[in-house]
Amino acid sequence: MPRHRLVALGALAVLAVSACDGAEPAAVAPERSAAPAASGFSGPDGSPLSVTELSLPAPQDAPEAGVEVVRTLSYREGEDPTVTPSAVSPSGEVLVSTFAPGSFDAGALELLATTPVHLWTEDGLDPLGSTEDLVAGDAHRQVVSGTFAGESPAWHETTGVQVGTTDWRVFASAGGAPVLLARSEQVVPDTERAGLAGHPRLTASGDRVGWETVQAREDGTLRTRLVSVPVSGGELRVEAELATMPAGVADGWVTLRLEDRDVVGVDEDGDAQEPAAGTSIDHVTPGGDARTLVELDGAPVLELAAGGGEVVAWTDEADVFVGTTEGPEVQRLLAVPGTSVVPWSLAVCAERVVWAASPADGPSTTYVFDPATGEVSALPTVPGDGTTVCGGPFLAWTQLDDDAGEHVVTLARFTAPAGAR
């Protein structure tokens, strides 16, 4: 079964993969067939969506992806602080948070320290400074997501230890010291009610940092929206209403647009937005202009990902779909029978798409797909599932070695550019 951590432990689930040095092996193109449309999806205004279906190779038949290890660091769980990668810059710097043993009281569900944030470079871990006193009266906070706007790191912290509490604070590093960019009280005064339909992750577009939040309307209901702020500081701006799962592309964000309705079957105090009621995948440009890329027609979207370029990927848990912000053509990666996608593992690393496919039992397989060539490969895996973070040609993950009790955080680089054969 997939292994993942509670958010309260200060580290989201981490992808259990390892990388190998050496020349890039030849990837293979999966079997393909053309179809005029995919069930549950259509183009803007119901127009046909051109879909090419690709059958993934079984794990044992997929060649290893060509990656080289740039650097590693290790820690022992329960003895050393955990090290969790949150984002990777295009030049290979890694934004990480650390979490020392004893920093969380599981019985009281209480954080006992604020998560330190660092840049992991070739010189080691470089602290970015404490955010502890930047919001007066706050309890201790933990990092739950991060991003780079160019080379500027930004991250999201919360005092919450349970899903559904989003008293977020967004920070960035400026001149070697952290600065507060925004706080949840700007949109929802009662942070204990600020449940999210999706993930409170940060994602960058140009010099702006965007994320999903909720805002109380005049009738008291909460609705999800995409907001953004310049990474250098400035006014908080609404980019899109009824939007969830934002991911940065070259000229804005892609989001999952939701129906304007509450969760079905909750009590009278439940006013959270229905997370499964997606209507379309939209392209939102800074300033609030939006256009539909894909209409969902009842199809579920469990995760939406982009990597700062034109490539967009999403999953319905069974398969992975890959398109662009420019056209109606989509590639559908059909799951190997008996496996399902680990939704939070989906990532777009520049122009490549990476995700973990998990069987009912046994280790997952982490596939790498190059949309430009149609070639697929796989990262070697060890027991465990989780999240890949990447930027440009770099990607980072944590390898779990339960027998040795050692966790190895790895930064690697693809050995050939996307689209190269």
Protein Blocks (a to p, Z undefined) as FASTA:
>chain_A
ZZdddfklopacdddddddeddddddddddddddfbdehiaceehiacdddddddddfkl
pccdddddfbdcdddehkaccdddfbdcfkopacdddddehiacfklopafbdcdddddd
fkbccdebjaklmpghiacdddfbdcdehjaccddddfbfbehiacdcddddeehiacdf
bdfklmmmblmlmccfbdcddcdehjbccdddddddfkopacdddddddfkbpadddfbg
hiahiacdfklcddddddddddehiafklccdcfklcfbdcdddehiiacdfbdfkhpac
fbdcdehiabccddehjaccdddfkbccdcdddddehiacdfklpccehjaccdddddfb
dcdddddddfknopacdddddedddddddehjbccdddddfknopacddddddfbdehiZ
Z
